[in-house]
């Protein structure tokens, strides 16, 4: 029997992300690492923060994902991290991770005989025994001159978020995740 855990933000939190607008975004200049939380000003004077988070799926199997928090006021020492360009479409990157038994000879005999992998839903093998899905990032597409930007968990630097306008990097992240629109992520449930 497969165990599938869903660590996506709540509907309200997803909707809060969906109203991020073009303009400056910030990090806490006194935080270490500085990019562990990113802050977005909202039109009504409040703030939205997204941060990397750690979720336990089961013993010795955990994943990273994004958590969301609504703040009544900004944190002290905020420093501009960058500018979100004009965009016409925001999409959500969801990453699924799973563990599966190894095949004969896949790992040395003295090692635990399981493999942890990640990717889009279409890559989950039938042998997966435990599966989890989380929000891994967002992309801002379209707008002036087809500008594209991504804010996502940084796989190369633990416990941080990154932003990128590099089309190759954005494309690689989109291929390693499922890319969902707002209605799609609000309707998403783990497959049976």
C-alpha positions as CSV (number, residue, x, y, z in Angstrom):
1,X,0.0,0.0,0.0
2,X,1.3,3.4,-1.0
3,X,1.4,6.3,1.5
4,X,0.9,9.6,-0.2
5,X,1.2,12.9,1.8
6,X,0.2,16.3,0.5
7,X,2.2,19.2,1.9
8,X,0.7,21.9,-0.4
9,X,-0.2,25.2,1.2
10,X,-3.9,25.8,2.1
11,X,-6.4,27.2,-0.5
12,X,-6.2,30.6,1.3
13,X,-2.4,30.6,1.1
14,X,-2.4,29.6,-2.5
15,X,-4.8,32.4,-3.3
16,X,-2.5,34.8,-1.4
17,X,0.4,33.8,-3.6
18,X,-1.7,34.2,-6.7
19,X,-2.1,37.9,-6.1
20,X,1.6,38.7,-5.9
21,X,2.1,41.7,-8.2
22,X,5.0,43.0,-10.2
23,X,7.5,45.0,-8.2
24,X,10.1,44.7,-5.5
25,X,10.3,41.7,-3.2
26,X,12.5,41.6,-0.1
27,X,14.5,39.5,2.3
28,X,15.6,40.0,5.9
29,X,19.0,41.6,5.8
30,X,19.8,40.1,9.3
31,X,18.7,36.6,8.6
32,X,21.2,33.8,7.9
33,X,20.8,32.6,5.3
34,X,19.3,35.8,3.9
35,X,17.2,34.1,1.3
36,X,15.5,31.6,3.6
37,X,12.3,33.8,3.6
38,X,11.2,36.2,0.8
39,X,8.7,39.0,1.6
40,X,6.1,40.5,-0.8
41,X,4.3,43.7,-0.1
42,X,0.5,43.5,-0.6
43,X,-1.7,46.3,-1.9
44,X,-3.5,46.7,1.4
45,X,-0.3,47.4,3.3
46,X,0.1,43.8,4.6
47,X,2.9,41.4,3.7
48,X,3.1,37.9,2.4
49,X,6.1,35.7,3.1
50,X,7.2,32.5,1.5
51,X,9.9,30.3,3.1
52,X,11.4,26.9,2.5
53,X,10.1,24.3,4.9
54,X,10.9,20.7,5.9
55,X,8.2,18.0,6.1
56,X,8.5,14.5,7.6
57,X,6.9,12.0,5.3
58,X,7.9,8.9,7.3
59,X,11.0,7.7,9.2
60,X,14.1,8.6,7.2
61,X,12.1,10.2,4.4
62,X,11.6,14.0,4.4
63,X,11.0,16.6,1.7
64,X,11.4,20.4,1.3
65,X,8.5,22.6,0.2
66,X,7.3,26.2,0.5
67,X,5.3,27.5,3.4
68,X,3.3,30.7,3.3
69,X,2.5,33.3,6.0
70,X,0.4,36.5,5.9
71,X,1.9,39.3,8.0
72,X,0.1,42.4,9.2
73,X,3.4,44.4,9.1
74,X,6.8,44.1,7.6
75,X,9.8,42.6,9.4
76,X,12.5,45.1,10.4
77,X,15.7,45.2,8.2
78,X,14.1,44.2,5.0
79,X,16.4,44.6,2.0
80,X,15.3,44.6,-1.6
81,X,16.1,41.2,-3.2
82,X,14.9,42.0,-6.7
83,X,12.1,43.0,-9.0
84,X,9.3,40.8,-10.3
85,X,8.8,41.9,-13.9
86,X,5.3,42.5,-15.4
87,X,3.8,39.2,-16.1
88,X,0.5,37.8,-17.4
89,X,0.5,34.4,-15.9
90,X,1.6,32.9,-12.5
91,X,2.1,29.1,-12.3
92,X,2.9,26.9,-9.4
93,X,5.7,24.3,-9.4
94,X,4.8,21.2,-7.4
95,X,7.4,18.6,-6.8
96,X,6.6,15.0,-5.9
97,X,9.2,12.8,-4.2
98,X,9.0,9.1,-3.5
99,X,10.9,6.1,-2.2
100,X,11.1,2.7,-3.9
101,X,12.8,-0.5,-3.4
102,X,16.1,-0.9,-5.2
103,X,16.7,-3.2,-8.1
104,X,19.3,-6.0,-7.8
105,X,22.8,-4.4,-7.8
106,X,21.5,-0.9,-7.9
107,X,23.2,0.0,-4.6
108,X,25.9,-1.9,-2.6
109,X,24.7,-4.8,-0.4
110,X,25.6,-2.9,2.8
111,X,23.4,0.1,2.0
112,X,19.7,0.5,2.7
113,X,17.9,-1.1,-0.2
114,X,15.7,1.9,-1.1
115,X,16.1,4.8,-3.5
116,X,14.6,8.3,-3.0
117,X,13.7,10.1,-6.3
118,X,11.7,13.1,-7.4
119,X,10.0,14.5,-10.5
120,X,6.6,15.1,-12.1
121,X,3.7,12.8,-11.4
122,X,4.2,11.0,-14.7
123,X,7.6,9.7,-13.4
124,X,6.4,7.9,-10.3
125,X,7.1,4.2,-10.6
126,X,4.5,1.6,-9.7
127,X,7.0,0.2,-7.1
128,X,7.0,3.5,-5.1
129,X,6.0,2.8,-1.5
130,X,5.8,6.3,-0.1
131,X,5.1,9.5,-1.9
132,X,4.8,13.2,-1.0
133,X,4.0,16.4,-2.9
134,X,4.9,20.0,-2.0
135,X,4.9,23.4,-3.5
136,X,8.4,24.0,-4.8
137,X,8.2,27.4,-6.5
138,X,6.3,29.8,-8.7
139,X,6.9,31.1,-12.2
140,X,5.9,34.6,-13.5
141,X,5.5,34.4,-17.3
142,X,4.5,36.7,-20.1
143,X,4.2,40.4,-19.9
144,X,6.7,42.8,-21.6
145,X,9.0,41.1,-24.0
146,X,8.0,37.6,-22.7
147,X,9.7,38.2,-19.4
148,X,9.9,35.1,-17.2
149,X,11.1,34.7,-13.6
150,X,11.0,31.9,-11.1
151,X,11.2,31.9,-7.3
152,X,11.9,28.4,-6.0
153,X,13.7,26.3,-3.5
154,X,17.4,26.3,-4.3
155,X,18.5,22.6,-4.7
156,X,22.2,23.7,-4.6
157,X,22.0,25.7,-1.4
158,X,20.1,24.0,1.4
159,X,17.5,26.0,3.4
160,X,17.2,28.8,0.9
161,X,15.1,30.1,-1.9
162,X,16.3,31.5,-5.2
163,X,15.1,33.7,-8.0
164,X,16.1,33.2,-11.6
165,X,15.4,34.8,-15.0
166,X,17.6,32.2,-16.8
167,X,15.4,30.4,-19.3
168,X,17.5,27.2,-19.1
169,X,17.3,27.1,-15.3
170,X,13.5,27.8,-15.4
171,X,12.9,25.2,-18.0
172,X,14.9,22.6,-16.0
173,X,12.9,23.3,-12.9
174,X,9.6,23.1,-14.9
175,X,10.7,19.7,-16.3
176,X,11.4,18.4,-12.8
177,X,8.0,19.4,-11.4
178,X,4.4,19.6,-12.4
179,X,3.5,23.1,-13.5
180,X,-0.1,24.1,-12.5
181,X,-2.3,27.1,-12.9
182,X,-4.3,28.5,-10.0
183,X,-7.5,26.5,-10.8
184,X,-5.4,23.3,-11.3
185,X,-3.5,23.6,-7.9
186,X,-6.7,24.4,-6.1
187,X,-8.3,21.2,-7.5
188,X,-5.2,19.0,-7.0
189,X,-5.5,15.9,-5.0
190,X,-3.1,12.9,-4.8
191,X,-3.9,10.4,-7.5
192,X,-5.5,7.2,-6.2
